[in-house]
């Protein structure tokens, strides 16, 4: 049996295999952000399908400014815990582990989603017409943001989640602080890479200290902005950021890239039909893996079992993370274990739909 299907331990937590369902916004929650019966069914099916670890979609920690869309799960109040407890129970009944992903939208939202307010970001930001589209967070607001993340992580722990993941990717607020594309501050939170990662490191340390040494805290880290601007995130800065957040308490790092606002296609490349198109974040992950002492999780276009096995064999990553394949086949891991060589997902991206997450591909099956 492949090492992918063997138990894998990080800290005190053992996963039944090395497969991760990457955080995916399913749009199935209730309008007020609470867990719905449809979500419970989704997560129950994923767990029954054999995956080792499930990351929830991003749950926002600060109301209303942290909300990226409506609907979206929240974790800023105790009222969410009853629904999350049911979600955790549904997953645990089928032998999987589940983490809650903690996030803040930053600039990637709209006034309609945040009670008519202007979105916040590390810096004042303007569109091509010179209109302001986001305002800079004050130092006092950054302090409160850290309090919100700490409180959210503690709520997740009380709800029974096996761990949390800090969302530092895809152009959301923590990724905005990391990247000079969106961070133009001139104080302790902007400028040099050490300043741009200061909030990420502070949050990593603060959340880990709050939940305790035995409770896993992972991070999803951007490896590229994917934009055409001259000033943007560089891989050397990403590798350094990975080293530093690991030193400040992060137990494992999932690598990704792109922004929701400008470069969604970077994280969800369409038309992945051959092995050479898979694992598009592998080069970055391999550099990070060589630089850190914590496990690395690779996401990005993985479809073939042989490619996934090679990722482990050559030391690129320690766990394999997928999103779109699970939308089509929630029981994919059971199928792979039974001999299916690869996912049947064709990466058409029709699954990402405002009406809810589901596979809408009706063409010929992938061979």
C-alpha positions as CSV (number, residue, x, y, z in Angstrom):
1,X,0.0,0.0,0.0
2,X,1.2,3.5,-0.9
3,X,2.5,5.7,2.0
4,X,-0.3,8.1,1.1
5,X,-2.7,5.7,2.7
6,X,-0.7,5.1,5.9
7,X,-1.4,7.0,9.1
8,X,0.6,10.2,9.5
9,X,1.3,12.1,12.7
10,X,1.8,15.8,13.3
11,X,2.5,16.7,16.9
12,X,0.0,14.8,19.1
13,X,-2.5,14.3,16.3
14,X,-2.6,11.3,14.0
15,X,-4.4,11.4,10.6
16,X,-5.6,8.1,9.1
17,X,-3.8,9.0,5.8
18,X,-1.9,11.8,4.2
19,X,-4.9,13.2,2.2
20,X,-6.3,16.7,3.0
21,X,-9.5,18.2,1.7
22,X,-8.3,21.8,1.1
23,X,-10.4,24.6,2.5
24,X,-13.3,25.3,0.0
25,X,-16.0,27.9,0.3
26,X,-19.1,25.8,-0.3
27,X,-21.8,28.6,-0.1
28,X,-24.2,26.1,1.5
29,X,-24.3,27.7,4.9
30,X,-27.3,29.6,6.3
31,X,-27.7,33.2,5.3
32,X,-26.6,34.3,8.7
33,X,-23.4,32.3,8.5
34,X,-24.5,29.4,10.7
35,X,-23.9,25.8,9.7
36,X,-26.7,24.3,7.6
37,X,-28.0,20.8,7.1
38,X,-26.6,20.8,3.6
39,X,-23.1,21.5,5.0
40,X,-23.5,18.7,7.5
41,X,-24.3,16.3,4.7
42,X,-21.3,17.6,2.6
43,X,-18.8,17.1,5.5
44,X,-20.3,13.7,6.4
45,X,-19.9,12.5,2.9
46,X,-16.3,13.8,2.7
47,X,-15.4,12.0,5.9
48,X,-17.1,8.8,4.8
49,X,-15.2,9.0,1.5
50,X,-11.9,8.4,3.2
51,X,-10.0,11.7,3.4
52,X,-7.8,12.0,6.5
53,X,-8.1,15.7,7.2
54,X,-10.9,18.2,6.2
55,X,-10.3,21.9,6.2
56,X,-13.5,23.9,6.4
57,X,-14.1,26.8,4.1
58,X,-12.9,30.2,5.4
59,X,-14.8,31.3,8.5
60,X,-14.5,35.0,9.2
61,X,-13.2,36.2,12.6
62,X,-14.3,39.9,12.7
63,X,-17.8,41.2,12.1
64,X,-18.6,42.8,9.8
65,X,-15.3,43.8,8.2
66,X,-13.9,40.3,7.9
67,X,-16.8,38.9,5.8
68,X,-15.8,38.2,2.2
69,X,-19.3,37.3,0.9
70,X,-22.8,36.4,1.9
71,X,-23.4,33.7,2.8
72,X,-20.2,32.8,4.7
73,X,-19.6,30.9,7.9
74,X,-18.6,33.0,10.9
75,X,-16.6,32.3,14.1
76,X,-16.8,35.7,15.7
77,X,-19.6,34.8,18.2
78,X,-20.5,32.0,20.5
79,X,-23.8,31.4,18.6
80,X,-21.9,29.5,15.9
81,X,-20.6,26.8,18.2
82,X,-23.7,24.5,18.3
83,X,-23.6,24.1,14.5
84,X,-19.9,23.6,14.4
85,X,-20.2,20.9,17.1
86,X,-22.6,19.0,14.9
87,X,-20.1,19.4,12.0
88,X,-17.3,18.0,14.0
89,X,-19.4,15.1,15.2
90,X,-20.4,14.3,11.7
91,X,-16.8,14.1,10.6
92,X,-15.5,12.2,13.6
93,X,-18.2,9.6,13.2
94,X,-16.5,8.5,10.0
95,X,-12.9,8.6,11.3
96,X,-11.6,11.9,9.7
97,X,-10.1,14.9,11.4
98,X,-11.4,18.5,10.8
99,X,-9.8,21.9,11.2
100,X,-11.6,25.3,11.1
101,X,-10.0,27.8,8.7
102,X,-9.8,31.3,10.2
103,X,-9.9,34.2,7.8
104,X,-10.5,38.0,7.3
105,X,-11.5,39.4,3.9
106,X,-9.5,42.6,4.1
107,X,-9.9,44.3,0.7
108,X,-11.5,41.3,-0.9
109,X,-15.1,42.1,0.0
110,X,-17.7,44.7,-0.9
111,X,-19.6,47.4,1.1
112,X,-22.8,45.4,0.6
113,X,-21.2,42.5,2.6
114,X,-19.9,44.6,5.5
115,X,-22.8,46.8,6.4
116,X,-22.0,49.5,3.9
117,X,-18.5,50.2,5.2
118,X,-15.4,50.6,3.1
119,X,-13.2,47.5,3.0
120,X,-10.0,47.5,5.1
121,X,-6.5,46.6,4.1
122,X,-2.9,47.1,5.2
123,X,-2.9,50.4,3.2
124,X,-5.2,52.8,1.5
125,X,-5.9,51.3,-1.9
126,X,-7.3,52.9,-5.1
127,X,-8.6,51.5,-8.4
128,X,-7.4,52.5,-11.8
129,X,-9.7,55.5,-11.9
130,X,-8.2,56.8,-8.6
131,X,-11.2,55.9,-6.5
132,X,-10.4,54.7,-3.0
133,X,-11.5,51.0,-2.6
134,X,-10.0,50.2,0.8
135,X,-8.7,52.1,3.8
136,X,-5.7,51.3,5.9
137,X,-6.2,49.6,9.3
138,X,-5.2,51.7,12.3
139,X,-2.7,50.3,14.9
140,X,-5.6,50.0,17.3
141,X,-7.6,48.0,14.7
142,X,-4.6,45.7,14.2
143,X,-4.5,45.0,17.9
144,X,-8.2,44.2,17.9
145,X,-7.7,41.9,14.9
146,X,-5.2,39.9,16.9
147,X,-7.8,39.6,19.7
148,X,-10.4,38.4,17.2
149,X,-8.2,35.7,15.8
150,X,-7.3,34.5,19.3
151,X,-10.9,34.4,20.4
152,X,-11.9,32.6,17.2
153,X,-9.3,29.9,17.7
154,X,-10.5,29.3,21.2
155,X,-14.0,29.0,20.0
156,X,-12.9,26.5,17.4
157,X,-11.2,24.5,20.1
158,X,-14.3,24.6,22.3
159,X,-16.4,23.4,19.3
160,X,-14.3,20.3,19.1
161,X,-12.3,21.0,16.0
162,X,-9.0,19.1,15.9
163,X,-7.1,22.2,14.9
164,X,-7.2,25.5,13.1
165,X,-5.7,26.9,9.9
166,X,-4.8,30.5,9.6
167,X,-5.6,31.7,6.0
168,X,-2.5,33.6,4.8
169,X,-3.2,33.1,1.1
170,X,-5.4,34.0,-1.8
171,X,-5.3,37.7,-1.3
172,X,-7.1,37.8,2.0
173,X,-6.0,40.1,4.8
174,X,-3.0,38.3,6.1
175,X,-1.8,37.7,2.5
176,X,-2.3,41.4,1.9
177,X,0.1,42.2,4.8
178,X,2.6,39.7,3.4
179,X,2.7,41.2,-0.1
180,X,4.2,44.5,-1.2
181,X,1.5,44.6,-3.9
182,X,-1.0,45.5,-1.2
183,X,1.1,46.5,1.8
184,X,2.5,50.0,1.4
185,X,2.7,50.8,5.1
186,X,5.6,52.7,6.5
187,X,5.4,51.6,10.1
188,X,6.3,48.3,11.9
189,X,3.8,46.4,9.7
190,X,5.1,47.4,6.3
191,X,8.2,48.0,4.2
192,X,10.8,45.3,4.7
193,X,9.9,41.6,4.7
194,X,10.5,41.5,8.4
195,X,7.9,44.2,8.9
196,X,5.4,42.7,6.4
197,X,5.4,39.4,8.2
198,X,5.3,40.9,11.7
199,X,1.5,40.5,11.9
200,X,1.6,36.9,10.6
201,X,4.3,36.0,13.2
202,X,2.5,37.8,16.0
203,X,-0.8,36.0,15.1
204,X,0.9,32.6,14.8
205,X,2.5,33.0,18.3
206,X,-0.6,34.5,19.9
207,X,-3.0,31.8,18.6
208,X,-0.6,29.0,19.5
209,X,-0.1,30.3,23.0
210,X,-3.9,30.6,23.5
211,X,-4.9,27.1,22.3
212,X,-1.9,25.4,23.8
213,X,1.2,23.5,22.6
214,X,-0.7,20.2,21.9
215,X,-3.4,21.9,19.7
216,X,-2.4,22.1,16.0
217,X,-2.2,25.4,14.3
218,X,-1.6,25.2,10.6
219,X,-1.2,28.0,8.0
220,X,-2.2,28.3,4.3
221,X,0.5,30.5,2.8
222,X,0.6,32.3,-0.6
223,X,3.7,31.6,-2.7
224,X,2.8,34.1,-5.4
225,X,0.4,36.9,-6.1
226,X,0.3,35.9,-9.8
227,X,-0.2,39.5,-10.9
228,X,1.6,41.5,-13.6
229,X,2.7,44.3,-11.3
230,X,6.4,45.1,-10.9
231,X,6.0,45.1,-7.1
232,X,4.6,41.8,-5.8
233,X,5.4,38.8,-3.6
234,X,8.7,37.0,-4.3
235,X,9.5,33.4,-3.6
236,X,12.6,34.2,-1.4
237,X,10.3,36.4,0.7
238,X,7.8,33.5,0.9
239,X,10.4,31.0,2.0
240,X,11.6,33.4,4.7
241,X,8.0,34.0,5.8
242,X,7.5,30.2,6.1
243,X,10.5,29.9,8.2
244,X,9.4,32.6,10.5
245,X,5.8,31.6,11.0
246,X,7.0,28.1,11.8
247,X,9.4,29.5,14.4
248,X,6.4,31.4,15.9
249,X,4.2,28.4,16.4
250,X,2.8,27.1,13.0
251,X,2.8,23.3,13.0
252,X,2.4,22.8,9.2
253,X,2.2,24.9,6.1
254,X,0.0,24.4,3.1
255,X,1.3,26.2,0.0
256,X,-1.0,27.9,-2.5
257,X,-1.1,31.1,-4.6
258,X,-3.0,33.8,-6.4
259,X,-5.6,36.3,-5.3
260,X,-9.4,36.0,-5.4
261,X,-9.7,39.5,-6.7
262,X,-7.2,39.5,-9.6
263,X,-5.8,36.0,-10.2
264,X,-8.2,33.3,-9.2
265,X,-7.1,31.2,-12.1
266,X,-3.6,30.9,-10.5
267,X,-5.1,28.8,-7.6
268,X,-7.6,27.0,-9.7
269,X,-6.0,26.4,-13.1
270,X,-8.5,25.0,-15.7
271,X,-8.1,22.1,-18.1
272,X,-5.7,19.9,-16.1
273,X,-5.8,16.8,-18.2
274,X,-2.3,15.3,-18.0
275,X,0.2,14.6,-15.2
276,X,2.6,17.3,-16.4
277,X,0.0,20.0,-15.8
278,X,-0.5,18.8,-12.2
279,X,1.1,20.0,-8.9
280,X,1.7,23.6,-10.2
281,X,2.8,24.8,-6.7
282,X,5.3,22.0,-6.3
283,X,8.5,24.1,-7.1
284,X,7.6,26.6,-4.4
285,X,6.6,23.9,-1.9
286,X,9.9,22.1,-2.5
287,X,11.9,25.3,-1.6
288,X,9.8,25.8,1.5
289,X,10.1,22.2,2.5
290,X,13.9,22.5,2.4
291,X,13.9,25.6,4.6
292,X,11.4,24.6,7.4
293,X,11.3,22.0,10.1
294,X,7.5,21.5,9.9
295,X,5.5,19.4,7.5
296,X,4.5,20.9,4.2
297,X,1.1,20.3,2.5
298,X,0.9,20.6,-1.3
299,X,-2.3,21.7,-3.1
300,X,-2.8,22.7,-6.7
301,X,-4.1,20.6,-9.6
302,X,-3.2,17.2,-8.2
303,X,-5.2,14.5,-9.9
304,X,-3.1,11.3,-10.5
305,X,-2.1,9.0,-7.7
306,X,1.3,8.5,-9.3
307,X,2.0,12.2,-9.2
308,X,1.0,12.4,-5.6
309,X,3.2,9.4,-4.7
310,X,6.2,11.2,-6.4
311,X,5.5,14.3,-4.4
312,X,6.1,12.4,-1.2
313,X,8.9,10.3,-2.6
314,X,11.0,13.3,-3.7
315,X,10.5,15.2,-0.5
316,X,8.4,18.0,-2.0
317,X,5.7,17.7,0.6
318,X,4.4,15.5,3.4
319,X,0.6,15.6,2.7
320,X,-1.5,15.9,-0.4
321,X,-4.3,18.5,-0.5
322,X,-7.2,18.6,-3.0
323,X,-10.3,20.7,-3.5
324,X,-12.0,20.4,-6.9
325,X,-11.6,16.6,-7.2
326,X,-13.6,16.2,-3.9
327,X,-16.4,18.3,-5.3
328,X,-16.9,15.7,-8.0
329,X,-16.0,12.7,-6.0
330,X,-16.3,13.1,-2.2
331,X,-15.4,9.4,-2.0
332,X,-12.2,9.8,-4.1
333,X,-9.8,8.5,-1.4
334,X,-11.7,5.3,-1.1
335,X,-11.7,4.9,-4.9
336,X,-7.9,5.6,-5.1
337,X,-7.3,3.0,-2.3
338,X,-9.4,0.5,-4.3
339,X,-7.3,1.0,-7.4
340,X,-8.7,4.0,-9.3
341,X,-5.6,5.6,-10.8
342,X,-6.7,9.3,-10.7
343,X,-9.5,11.7,-10.0
344,X,-12.2,12.1,-12.8
345,X,-12.2,15.9,-12.3
346,X,-11.5,17.7,-15.6
347,X,-10.8,21.1,-13.9
348,X,-13.6,22.9,-15.8
349,X,-14.3,25.1,-12.8
350,X,-18.0,25.0,-13.3
351,X,-18.3,23.9,-9.7
352,X,-17.6,27.4,-8.4
353,X,-21.1,28.8,-8.6
354,X,-23.1,31.3,-6.5
355,X,-25.9,28.7,-6.2
356,X,-23.7,26.4,-4.2
357,X,-20.7,24.1,-4.7
358,X,-21.3,21.1,-6.8
359,X,-19.9,19.4,-9.9
360,X,-21.7,20.6,-13.0
361,X,-19.6,18.9,-15.7
362,X,-21.6,16.8,-18.1
363,X,-19.1,16.0,-20.7
364,X,-17.3,12.6,-21.3
365,X,-15.6,11.1,-18.3
366,X,-11.9,11.6,-17.9
367,X,-9.9,8.6,-19.0
